[in-house]
C-alpha cells in the first residue's frame, strides 16, 4: 500500500489508554492513516523515518497564550514554538487589540497565515479590560461579529472583568455574554477569575464562563472543578500542593497545561510549553499524564477533534522524544513532515501597516511631570497618609500599604528622598492626556528608573523611578523610539530594548532580541528588582483586573471593588 511517510520503531503514545506501545505509523496527505505493527513489508512509503525507539507523542497544544508576551512577531514566534514541540496554539491578541482595536487583531491574524504552527485565534473579549483606563482601541460586539464572519477563531478570549459580571448586571460584560448565549450558544468562553469562590464564582459560571487560567490554590481549584470549570494550569500555579492534588485525584479530564505569558529570553533560553511539562514531571506527575494534559485535554477543550491524539484521521503533528523524563526533543513533525525549527531569521522586514510603527503620541516629559501632590486640603508642614503599592516576589498580585509623609511647598510630597519609588503612567495615544502617580515599595528597583510602553493591558507609558531626571531620560527615550523598555541609572542609559510595532512587538529575530531582554532583566535585578519575572511584574502594575491595587491613567484602582480610589487616605 502506498503512503507518503512511514514512521517505524517508535514508542507511540496512545491517548485513550495513556500508555506507549512499540508500533509503526503511516501518513497520507498530512494525516495519520494507520498505527500498528505493519511496516515496510506492507507499506511502500515516499519516506521512511526510523524513530530508533524514540517516544512519539502528539504535537503539543497550548490553548491559552498571548504572542505579544514574547514581544516578537507571529512568524518568529511560530518558529520558536516548533523548536519546543508546540504545533497548535490558541493565541489571544488582546494586547495588540488594546493598541489598535479591530485592526490590531486582523493584522495579527494576517501575520500568522503563513506560519507553520496552526494558530486558531481567540476573540479579545475585554478590550478595554475595564472602563478605568484609556486604550488605543476597543473591541465591540460588532467587531466580534466581523471577526466571526471572516477569521478562523477558536473561542472567546478570557473574560477579564469578572467584577463587572457580579456587580453590574446591565454592564458591558454581561451584555456581551448575553449576546453570545443568544447567538452563539456553543461558542467556548474562556475565563479569568482569580480568587473568586462560592456564589461569586458560580455567578461567573452561570454567565457562561467555564474556564480559569489564573493563579490557583488547592481549595479554589477543587471548587472550580466541582462546579464544572476547566482549569488551565500555568507555571505560577504549579505549587507542590496543587501538583499533588492533580496527581492524586481523578481530575485528568478537567485540566491542561498552558503558558499564558512567556518572556522572550525565557522562550529562547529555557523553552515554552515543554519547560512546563519538564517541571511537571520533576514534581512527580507521570509523563503519560503530563503528555495527556498538553495534547488531548486542551484539544478536547477547544473542540479540536482533528489533533491532540495519534490515531487514524488526525493531523500528523507529532514529536519524537529522546528522553521521556526530560522531554528532550529529537524531531518535530508538522502535517507529517519535518518542521523548520530555526529561530526565524528569515522573518526580517516590516509586516504591519505603517501606522503600527507610529503609535506613541505623547509630548516629551520634564521633571515637573513627576511631581506627586497630596490632597489640596493639606498645607505645607502638615503630614499626609498616602496609599502605597507593595510589590512582592512570587506573584503579580500587589497589596496596599499606608505610610505617612511630610507635605512640602505647593502640597507636594518629596518622594525622591522618601525611600519609596514613584510609579507613573501617561496616556500615550493622544486622546486625553491623562496621567497618574502613586508611591511604590517592595521588591522593585531601588535606584534609577525604568520606563516602558509594554504595560498590560492598556500599554500606556509606565515608569518606576527614584530620581525625576532618570525618569525623564527613560521615558523620553522610549517615546523617541516609538516604544520599548529603557533602564536608566544616574543619567546613563543602561539598557534599551526597542519595540516599534505598536510599542509592544519587535520584528527582530529571536536569537538577537532575546539577549537584549536578558541584559535588561539582569540590570533590573542589579538595581534591586526581586521577582521571579521582573518584566511581567513591572508590566502588570497597570493591569486593572489583577488584584489588589494597580495604577492606570485614570488613577489608583482598587481591583477587587472595581473602583478608582484616592492616593490620599487622610
Residue pairs with C-beta under 8 A, 6 or more apart in sequence:
1 26
1 42
1 43
1 44
2 43
2 44
2 45
3 26
3 27
3 28
3 33
3 34
3 43
3 44
3 45
3 46
4 27
4 28
4 29
4 30
4 45
4 46
4 47
4 336
5 26
5 27
5 45
5 46
5 47
5 48
5 49
5 316
5 336
5 337
6 24
6 25
6 26
6 27
6 39
6 40
6 43
6 45
6 47
6 48
6 49
7 24
7 25
7 26
7 27
7 49
7 51
7 56
7 318
8 24
8 39
8 40
8 48
8 49
8 50
8 51
9 22
9 24
9 50
9 51
9 52
9 53
10 22
10 23
10 24
10 25
10 51
10 53
10 54
10 55
10 56
10 320
11 20
11 21
11 22
11 51
11 53
11 54
11 55
11 56
12 20
12 21
12 22
12 23
12 25
12 35
12 56
12 310
13 19
13 20
13 55
13 56
13 57
13 58
13 288
13 291
13 310
14 20
14 21
14 310
15 58
15 292
15 295
15 296
15 308
15 309
15 310
15 311
16 309
18 288
18 289
18 292
19 288
20 55
20 288
23 35
23 36
23 37
24 34
24 35
24 36
24 37
24 38
24 39
25 32
25 34
25 35
25 56
25 310
25 316
25 318
26 32
26 33
26 34
26 35
26 38
26 43
26 45
27 33
27 316
27 336
30 315
30 316
30 335
30 336
30 337
31 313
31 314
31 315
31 316
31 336
32 310
32 311
32 312
32 313
32 314
32 315
32 316
33 312
34 43
34 312
35 310
35 311
35 312
40 48
51 320
54 320
54 321
54 322
54 330
54 331
55 320
55 321
55 324
56 310
56 318
56 319
56 320
56 321
57 291
57 295
57 310
57 318
57 319
57 321
58 291
58 295
58 296
58 307
58 308
58 309
58 310
58 314
58 317
58 318
58 319
59 85
59 86
59 87
59 88
59 295
59 307
59 317
59 318
59 319
59 332
59 333
59 334
60 84
60 85
60 86
60 87
60 88
60 273
60 274
60 277
60 294
60 295
60 319
61 86
61 87
61 88
61 89
61 256
61 294
61 295
61 298
61 299
61 302
61 304
61 307
61 308
62 81
62 86
62 88
62 89
62 90
62 257
62 258
62 259
62 272
62 273
62 294
62 298
63 89
63 90
63 154
63 232
63 256
63 258
63 298
63 301
63 302
64 90
64 92
64 158
64 190
64 213
64 232
64 234
64 258
64 259
64 260
65 89
65 90
65 91
65 92
65 258
65 259
65 260
65 261
65 262
66 91
66 92
66 93
66 94
66 95
66 260
66 261
67 74
67 77
67 91
67 93
67 108
68 93
68 95
68 96
68 504
68 505
69 95
69 260
69 261
69 262
69 263
69 536
70 77
70 80
70 262
70 263
70 264
70 267
71 263
71 264
71 454
71 499
71 504
71 505
71 506
71 513
71 517
72 80
72 264
72 344
72 505
72 506
72 507
72 508
72 510
72 513
73 111
73 347
73 351
73 501
73 505
73 506
73 507
74 108
74 111
74 112
74 115
74 119
75 111
75 112
75 114
75 115
75 344
75 346
75 347
75 351
76 343
76 344
76 347
76 507
76 508
76 509
76 510
77 115
77 117
77 344
78 112
78 115
78 116
78 117
78 119
78 344
79 116
79 340
79 341
79 342
79 343
79 344
79 347
79 510
80 267
80 268
80 272
80 343
80 344
80 510
81 87
81 89
81 117
81 272
82 116
82 117
82 332
82 334
82 339
82 340
82 341
83 329
83 332
83 341
83 342
83 343
84 271
84 272
84 273
84 274
84 275
84 329
85 273
85 274
85 319
85 327
85 329
85 332
86 117
86 272
86 273
86 274
87 117
87 118
87 307
87 317
87 319
87 332
87 334
87 339
88 117
88 118
88 119
88 120
88 299
88 304
88 307
88 308
88 317
89 117
89 118
89 119
89 120
90 119
90 120
90 121
90 122
90 154
90 155
90 302
91 108
91 112
91 119
91 121
91 122
92 121
92 122
92 123
92 124
92 157
92 158
92 190
93 104
93 105
93 108
93 109
93 121
93 124
94 124
94 125
94 126
94 127
94 129
94 139
94 157
94 158
94 457
95 456
95 457
95 459
95 504
96 104
96 105
96 107
96 108
96 502
96 504
96 505
97 104
97 105
97 124
97 127
97 137
97 139
98 104
98 124
98 127
98 128
98 129
98 135
98 136
98 137
98 457
98 458
98 459
99 135
99 136
99 137
99 359
99 459
99 502
99 503
99 504
100 107
100 136
100 137
100 356
100 359
100 502
101 127
101 136
101 137
101 138
101 139
101 143
102 137
102 139
102 143
102 146
102 147
103 137
103 353
104 137
104 356
104 502
105 121
105 123
105 124
105 139
105 143
105 147
105 151
106 147
106 150
106 151
107 352
107 353
107 356
108 121
109 119
109 121
109 151
109 152
111 351
111 352
112 119
112 121
116 334
116 339
116 340
117 334
118 307
120 152
120 153
120 154
120 302
120 304
121 147
121 151
121 152
121 153
121 154
122 153
122 154
122 155
122 156
122 157
122 158
122 190
123 139
123 144
123 147
123 148
123 153
123 155
123 156
123 157
124 139
124 157
125 139
125 156
125 157
125 158
125 159
125 160
125 176
125 189
125 190
126 157
126 158
126 159
126 160
126 161
126 173
126 192
126 457
126 545
127 135
127 137
127 138
127 139
127 457
128 134
128 135
128 138
128 457
128 458
129 160
129 161
129 457
129 458
129 543
129 544
129 545
130 160
130 161
130 164
130 544
130 545
130 552
130 557
130 562
131 172
132 544
132 552
132 554
132 555
132 557
132 562
132 563
132 564
133 457
133 458
133 460
133 542
133 544
133 552
133 553
133 554
134 427
134 429
134 431
134 432
134 434
134 458
134 460
134 552
134 553
134 554
135 429
135 457
135 458
135 459
136 359
136 429
136 459
136 502
141 175
141 176
141 179
144 176
147 153
148 184
154 188
154 302
154 304
155 187
155 188
155 189
155 190
155 302
156 180
156 187
156 188
156 189
156 190
157 190
158 190
158 191
158 192
158 213
159 165
159 173
159 176
159 177
159 189
159 190
159 191
159 192
159 204
159 209
160 192
160 457
160 545
161 172
161 173
161 545
161 562
162 191
162 192
162 193
162 194
162 196
162 204
162 209
162 545
163 545
163 559
163 560
163 561
163 562
164 171
164 172
164 173
164 174
164 562
165 171
165 173
165 174
165 177
165 203
165 204
165 207
165 209
166 200
166 203
166 204
167 562
168 174
174 207
177 189
177 207
177 208
177 209
180 187
180 189
180 208
181 208
188 301
188 302
188 303
189 208
189 209
189 210
189 211
190 209
190 211
190 213
191 204
191 209
191 210
191 211
191 212
191 213
191 229
192 212
192 213
192 214
192 545
193 201
193 204
193 209
193 212
193 214
194 212
194 214
194 215
194 397
194 546
194 547
195 220
195 547
196 204
196 220
197 219
197 220
197 223
198 223
201 223
201 224
201 227
202 227
205 227
205 228
205 229
210 228
210 229
210 230
211 229
211 230
211 231
211 232
211 301
212 224
212 229
212 230
212 231
212 232
213 231
213 232
213 233
213 234
213 258
213 260
214 237
215 236
215 237
215 395
215 397
216 224
216 231
216 233
216 237
216 242
217 239
217 241
217 242
218 241
218 242
218 245
221 231
221 237
221 242
221 245
222 245
224 231
225 231
225 251
225 254
225 255
229 254
230 254
230 255
230 256
230 301
231 254
231 255
231 256
232 255
232 256
232 257
232 258
232 260
233 242
233 246
233 255
233 256
233 257
233 258
233 293
234 257
234 258
234 259
234 260
234 276
235 259
235 275
235 276
235 279
236 395
236 532
238 276
238 279
238 280
238 283
240 283
243 280
243 283
243 284
243 285
244 284
245 251
246 255
246 285
247 284
247 285
247 286
247 289
252 289
252 292
252 293
252 297
253 297
253 300
254 297
255 293
255 297
256 293
256 294
256 297
256 298
256 301
257 273
257 276
257 277
257 280
257 290
257 293
257 294
257 298
258 273
258 276
258 298
259 272
259 273
259 276
261 536
262 272
263 517
263 521
263 533
263 535
263 536
264 510
264 513
264 514
264 517
265 514
265 515
265 517
265 518
265 521
266 275
267 510
267 514
268 343
268 510
268 511
268 514
269 514
269 518
271 278
273 294
274 327
274 329
276 294
277 290
277 291
277 294
277 327
278 326
278 327
280 290
280 293
281 287
281 290
281 325
281 326
281 327
287 324
287 325
295 308
295 309
296 308
296 309
298 304
298 308
299 305
299 307
299 308
299 309
300 308
306 313
306 314
306 315
307 314
307 315
307 317
308 314
310 318
315 335
316 333
316 335
316 336
317 333
317 334
317 335
318 332
318 333
319 329
319 331
319 332
319 333
320 329
320 330
320 331
320 332
320 333
321 327
321 328
321 329
321 330
322 328
322 329
322 330
331 338
332 338
332 339
332 341
333 339
343 509
343 510
343 511
344 509
344 510
345 509
345 511
347 507
347 509
348 507
348 509
349 507
350 357
350 507
351 507
352 501
352 502
356 501
356 502
357 482
357 500
357 501
358 482
359 428
359 429
359 453
359 482
359 483
359 502
359 503
360 428
360 453
360 461
360 478
360 479
360 482
360 483
360 503
361 428
361 429
361 430
362 426
362 427
362 428
362 430
362 461
362 479
364 476
364 479
365 426
365 471
365 472
365 475
365 476
365 479
366 472
367 468
367 469
367 471
367 472
369 424
369 426
369 435
369 472
370 422
370 424
370 437
370 465
370 468
370 471
370 472
371 412
371 437
372 412
372 413
372 415
372 422
372 437
372 439
372 567
373 410
373 411
373 412
373 413
374 384
374 386
374 405
374 407
374 411
374 412
374 413
374 568
375 384
375 411
375 566
375 568
376 411
378 384
378 407
378 411
378 568
379 407
379 411
380 407
380 408
380 409
380 410
380 411
381 406
381 407
382 406
382 407
383 404
383 405
383 406
383 407
384 404
384 405
384 407
384 413
384 568
384 570
385 402
385 403
385 404
385 405
385 568
385 569
385 570
386 402
386 403
386 404
386 405
386 413
386 438
386 439
386 567
386 568
386 569
387 400
387 401
387 402
387 438
387 439
387 549
387 556
387 565
387 566
387 567
387 568
387 569
388 400
388 401
388 402
388 403
388 420
388 438
388 439
388 440
388 441
389 398
389 399
389 400
389 401
389 423
389 438
389 439
389 440
389 441
389 442
389 541
389 549
389 550
389 551
390 398
390 399
390 400
390 401
390 440
390 441
390 442
391 398
391 440
391 441
391 442
391 443
391 444
391 531
391 537
391 541
392 398
392 399
392 442
392 443
393 443
393 530
393 531
393 532
394 531
394 532
396 533
396 536
396 537
396 540
396 543
396 546
397 546
397 547
397 548
398 442
398 541
398 546
398 547
398 548
398 549
398 550
399 548
399 549
400 548
400 549
401 441
402 569
403 420
403 439
405 413
405 414
405 415
405 418
406 413
406 414
407 413
408 414
413 439
415 421
415 422
415 439
416 422
416 466
416 467
416 468
418 439
419 441
420 439
420 440
420 441
421 439
421 440
421 441
421 444
421 445
421 446
421 464
421 465
421 466
422 437
422 438
422 439
422 440
422 463
422 464
422 465
422 466
422 471
423 437
423 438
423 439
423 440
423 462
423 463
423 464
423 541
423 551
424 435
424 436
424 437
424 462
424 463
424 464
424 465
424 471
424 551
425 435
425 436
425 455
425 460
425 461
425 462
425 463
425 542
425 551
425 552
425 553
426 434
426 435
426 460
426 461
426 475
426 553
427 433
427 434
427 435
427 460
427 553
428 453
428 459
428 460
428 461
428 479
428 503
429 460
432 553
434 553
434 554
435 553
436 551
436 552
436 553
436 554
436 555
436 556
437 551
437 567
438 551
438 556
438 567
439 567
440 464
440 541
443 529
443 530
443 531
443 537
444 464
444 528
444 529
444 537
445 464
445 465
445 466
445 524
445 527
445 528
445 529
446 466
446 527
446 528
447 466
447 467
447 489
447 527
447 528
448 465
448 466
448 467
448 470
448 487
448 488
448 489
448 490
448 494
448 527
449 463
449 464
449 465
449 466
449 467
449 470
449 471
449 473
449 474
449 487
449 488
449 489
450 463
450 464
450 465
450 474
450 485
450 486
450 487
450 488
450 524
450 538
451 461
451 462
451 463
451 465
451 471
451 474
451 475
451 477
451 478
451 485
451 486
451 488
452 461
452 462
452 463
452 478
452 484
452 485
452 486
452 538
452 539
453 459
453 460
453 461
453 462
453 478
453 483
453 484
453 499
453 503
453 504
454 483
454 484
454 485
454 499
454 503
454 504
454 535
454 539
455 461
455 462
455 538
455 539
455 541
455 542
456 539
456 540
456 542
456 543
456 546
457 542
457 543
457 544
457 545
458 542
458 552
458 553
459 502
459 503
459 504
460 542
460 552
460 553
461 475
461 478
461 479
462 538
462 539
462 541
462 542
463 471
463 474
463 475
464 538
464 541
465 471
465 474
465 488
467 490
469 491
470 488
470 489
470 490
470 491
471 488
473 486
473 488
473 491
473 493
474 486
474 487
474 488
474 493
475 486
477 484
477 486
477 488
477 493
477 496
478 484
478 485
478 486
478 496
481 496
481 498
481 500
482 498
482 500
482 503
483 498
483 499
483 500
483 501
483 502
483 503
483 504
484 496
484 497
484 498
484 499
484 500
484 503
485 495
485 496
485 497
485 499
485 520
485 535
486 493
486 495
486 496
486 497
487 493
487 494
487 495
487 496
487 520
487 523
487 524
487 527
488 494
489 527
494 523
495 516
495 519
495 520
495 523
497 506
497 513
497 516
497 517
497 520
498 506
499 505
499 506
500 506
500 507
501 507
506 513
517 535
520 535
521 534
521 535
524 534
524 535
524 538
525 534
529 537
529 538
531 537
540 546
540 550
541 550
541 551
542 550
542 551
542 552
543 550
544 550
544 552
544 557
544 559
545 559
546 559
547 559
547 560
548 558
548 559
548 560
549 556
549 557
549 558
549 559
550 556
550 557
550 559
551 557
554 564
555 564
555 565
555 566
555 567
556 564
556 565
556 566
556 567
557 563
557 564
557 565
558 564
558 565
